[in-house]
Amino acid sequence: MMLGSGAGNDLAEDMMQEVILTVWRKAALYSPGRGSVATWIFTIARNARIDRLRRQPVQPYVDVETVSIACDAPSAKARLIGNQSDEQVRRALDLLPDEQKTVIELAFLKYMPQSEIAEKLGLPIGTVKSRARLAYKKLKDKLEDLK
Protein backbone atom coordinates (compact mmCIF):
# COMPACT_ATOMS: atom_id res chain seq x y z
CA MET A 1 0.00 0.00 0.00
CA MET A 2 2.77 2.43 0.89
CA LEU A 3 4.82 1.72 -2.23
CA GLY A 4 1.71 2.09 -4.37
CA SER A 5 1.03 5.53 -2.93
CA GLY A 6 4.37 6.90 -4.11
CA ALA A 7 6.54 6.23 -1.06
CA GLY A 8 10.07 4.99 -1.72
CA ASN A 9 11.35 1.72 -0.22
CA ASP A 10 12.92 3.36 2.84
CA LEU A 11 9.92 5.58 3.56
CA ALA A 12 7.49 2.67 3.08
CA GLU A 13 9.52 0.55 5.50
CA ASP A 14 9.60 3.35 8.11
CA MET A 15 5.88 3.93 7.76
CA MET A 16 5.07 0.23 8.08
CA GLN A 17 7.07 0.12 11.31
CA GLU A 18 5.00 3.06 12.58
CA VAL A 19 1.81 1.27 11.58
CA ILE A 20 2.85 -1.95 13.33
CA LEU A 21 3.69 -0.01 16.51
CA THR A 22 0.36 1.81 16.35
CA VAL A 23 -1.52 -1.48 15.86
CA TRP A 24 0.36 -2.97 18.84
CA ARG A 25 -0.32 0.03 21.10
CA LYS A 26 -3.98 0.44 20.11
CA ALA A 27 -4.96 -3.23 19.78
CA ALA A 28 -7.34 -2.88 22.73
CA LEU A 29 -9.24 -0.16 20.84
CA TYR A 30 -10.11 -2.48 17.92
CA SER A 31 -13.84 -3.19 17.73
CA PRO A 32 -14.94 -6.14 15.53
CA GLY A 33 -18.38 -4.59 15.14
CA ARG A 34 -16.93 -1.63 13.22
CA GLY A 35 -15.13 -3.65 10.54
CA SER A 36 -12.55 -6.34 9.85
CA VAL A 37 -9.03 -6.33 11.23
CA ALA A 38 -7.66 -5.71 7.74
CA THR A 39 -9.85 -2.65 7.30
CA TRP A 40 -8.76 -1.31 10.68
CA ILE A 41 -5.06 -1.80 9.85
CA PHE A 42 -5.44 -0.26 6.37
CA THR A 43 -7.14 2.75 7.94
CA ILE A 44 -4.22 3.16 10.35
CA ALA A 45 -1.78 2.90 7.43
CA ARG A 46 -3.72 5.43 5.35
CA ASN A 47 -3.82 7.87 8.24
CA ALA A 48 -0.08 7.40 8.84
CA ARG A 49 0.58 8.21 5.17
CA ILE A 50 -1.60 11.35 5.38
CA ASP A 51 0.17 12.44 8.58
CA ARG A 52 3.57 11.93 6.91
CA LEU A 53 2.52 14.00 3.90
CA ARG A 54 1.30 16.80 6.15
CA ARG A 55 4.65 16.91 7.96
CA GLN A 56 6.59 17.32 4.71
CA PRO A 57 7.75 20.86 4.04
CA VAL A 58 5.88 22.84 1.44
CA GLN A 59 7.95 23.52 -1.66
CA PRO A 60 9.17 27.10 -1.82
CA TYR A 61 7.84 29.58 -4.34
CA VAL A 62 9.71 29.53 -7.63
CA ASP A 63 9.72 32.63 -9.80
CA VAL A 64 8.38 31.65 -13.21
CA GLU A 65 10.76 34.09 -14.88
CA THR A 66 13.72 31.92 -13.84
CA VAL A 67 12.21 28.59 -14.90
CA SER A 68 13.35 27.13 -18.18
CA ILE A 69 11.25 24.44 -19.79
CA ALA A 70 12.65 21.98 -22.26
CA CYS A 71 10.83 21.93 -25.56
CA ASP A 72 9.60 18.53 -26.72
CA ALA A 73 9.15 19.70 -30.31
CA PRO A 74 11.69 18.26 -32.71
CA SER A 75 14.41 20.57 -33.96
CA ALA A 76 14.46 21.79 -37.54
CA LYS A 77 17.25 19.32 -38.29
CA ALA A 78 15.25 16.43 -36.84
CA ARG A 79 12.18 17.44 -38.88
CA LEU A 80 14.30 17.64 -42.05
CA ILE A 81 15.77 14.20 -41.43
CA GLY A 82 12.28 12.86 -40.68
CA ASN A 83 10.89 14.33 -43.88
CA GLN A 84 13.76 12.86 -45.89
CA SER A 85 13.22 9.48 -44.25
CA ASP A 86 9.48 9.63 -44.97
CA GLU A 87 10.18 10.39 -48.61
CA GLN A 88 12.66 7.53 -48.83
CA VAL A 89 10.08 5.13 -47.37
CA ARG A 90 7.44 6.36 -49.82
CA ARG A 91 9.80 5.79 -52.75
CA ALA A 92 10.66 2.29 -51.47
CA LEU A 93 6.95 1.45 -51.14
CA ASP A 94 6.29 2.67 -54.67
CA LEU A 95 8.90 0.21 -56.00
CA LEU A 96 7.03 -2.78 -54.55
CA PRO A 97 4.75 -4.83 -56.78
CA ASP A 98 1.10 -3.82 -56.30
CA GLU A 99 0.07 -7.04 -54.49
CA GLN A 100 2.90 -6.63 -51.92
CA LYS A 101 2.28 -2.90 -51.56
CA THR A 102 -1.42 -3.51 -50.88
CA VAL A 103 -0.64 -6.01 -48.10
CA ILE A 104 1.86 -3.63 -46.46
CA GLU A 105 -0.51 -0.65 -46.71
CA LEU A 106 -3.40 -2.59 -45.17
CA ALA A 107 -1.17 -3.88 -42.38
CA PHE A 108 0.54 -0.62 -41.46
CA LEU A 109 -1.82 2.13 -42.58
CA LYS A 110 -5.13 0.42 -41.77
CA TYR A 111 -3.69 -1.62 -38.86
CA MET A 112 -5.31 -4.80 -40.13
CA PRO A 113 -4.10 -8.21 -38.96
CA GLN A 114 -3.04 -10.63 -41.66
CA SER A 115 -6.17 -12.75 -41.21
CA GLU A 116 -8.38 -9.73 -42.03
CA ILE A 117 -6.17 -8.80 -44.98
CA ALA A 118 -6.56 -12.33 -46.34
CA GLU A 119 -10.34 -12.13 -45.92
CA LYS A 120 -10.57 -8.67 -47.51
CA LEU A 121 -8.42 -9.61 -50.50
CA GLY A 122 -9.92 -13.10 -50.84
CA LEU A 123 -6.51 -14.73 -50.48
CA PRO A 124 -5.21 -17.61 -48.37
CA ILE A 125 -3.46 -16.45 -45.20
CA GLY A 126 -0.23 -18.10 -46.42
CA THR A 127 -0.25 -15.92 -49.54
CA VAL A 128 -0.67 -12.78 -47.44
CA LYS A 129 2.20 -13.86 -45.18
CA SER A 130 4.42 -14.62 -48.18
CA ARG A 131 3.71 -11.26 -49.80
CA ALA A 132 4.38 -9.45 -46.53
CA ARG A 133 7.65 -11.34 -46.02
CA LEU A 134 8.83 -10.57 -49.56
CA ALA A 135 7.87 -6.91 -49.15
CA TYR A 136 9.75 -6.71 -45.81
CA LYS A 137 12.88 -8.12 -47.44
CA LYS A 138 12.71 -5.63 -50.33
CA LEU A 139 12.00 -2.72 -47.99
CA LYS A 140 14.86 -3.76 -45.72
CA ASP A 141 17.25 -3.77 -48.66
CA LYS A 142 16.03 -0.35 -49.88
CA LEU A 143 15.98 1.27 -46.44
CA GLU A 144 19.15 -0.19 -44.95
CA ASP A 145 20.84 3.22 -44.76
CA LEU A 146 18.05 4.69 -42.57
CA LYS A 147 19.45 2.95 -39.51
N, C-alpha and C positions, 0 to 999 in steps of 0.2 A: 504494500500500500504506500509506503513512504517513498520507495524508488519510483513508483508510478506517478507520484505527485510532484516530481521534479527534484527531489532531494538526492544528493550524491551519496555514494556508498558510506562515507564516514558519517555524514549527517544522519542518514537513515539508521545506521547502527546506534548512534547516540540517542536518537529519538526513541528507538525501540527499547533501549535500556530504561529510559525515562518512563515509557509506557508500562513496562514490566514492573518497575518499582511502584508506580501509581496503582496498578492492579493489586499488587501485594499489600500495599498500605490500606487500600480502600475495599478490600475483598468483603469485609463485613457489611458494606453499604450496598452490595449487589442484591437486587430484588428480582427473583425469577418471574414474578408477575408482570414486570415491566418490559421483558424481552429476553432473548437468549443471551448466553454468556458471550458468544461471538459478537453479537450486536453491541453489547456493553463495552467489550474491549475495543472494537472498531471505533466506537464513539470517543473513548478515551484517546485513542491514537489520532483521530481527526482533530480533536480539541488540542492535543499537544502540537500538532502541525500548525494549527492556526495561531496558537500562542507563540511558537517559534517565529512564524512570519511576522507577527506584530512586534517582536523584539528586534527584528532586523532594522538597521538604520535606513532611513529614507535616502534615496539617491539625491545628491545635490543638484541644484539647478544648473543647467548647461546652456550657455548663450548660443542661440541658433546661428549667430553670425560666425562663430568659430568652428562649427561642425562642418566637416566635409563628407559628402556622401558619394560613394563609388557609383559610377554609372554602369548599369547592366547592358546598355545598348552596345552593339558591336561597333568597333572602330570602322572608319572608312576603308582601311586596308582589309579588314576582315570581311566587310560587305563586298568589296571588289573580288576578293578570292572566292567568296561564296557564289557570287554571280558567275564568275568564270567556271567554277566547278559545276554549277547548275547547267550552264550551256554545254559543257563537255558531256555531261550525263544525257542531256537531250539529244546531242549528236550521236552518242553511242546507241541510244534507244532507237533512233531513226534508222540505224544501220541493220537492226535486227529484222529477220523475216517477219511478215505480218502476223503469222500464227504465234510466234514466240513473243512478239511485242504485245499482242492482245492479252496473253496469259500474264505477262509481267504487269501490264497496266491494271488489269482487274485485281491482281494480288496486292499491288502496292498503292494504287490510287483509289481503288474502291474497297480495299481491305477485305477482299473476299478470300475465304479458305479455298484450298484446291478442290475440295469436293463440290462446292458451289460453282466454281469455275467450270468444272467438268459438266455439271448439270446444265448450266447456262449455255455452254457451247455445244452441248450434245456429244461430248467426247468421253472416252473411258478415262478414269482417273490416272491410269498409267501414262496415257498420252500427255495429259496436262503436266504431270510430274517430269516427263522426259523433255517437254518443251521448256519448262521452267529451268531445268538443269542445264540444258544447252544454252539458253539465254544467259544464265548466270555465268557460265564459262566464257561466253563471248564478251559480256560486260566486264568481267574481271580482267580479261586481256586488254580491252580498250581503256579501262579506267585504272590500270595499275599505278600510274604516276600520280594519282590523287592521294595516295597514302601520305 
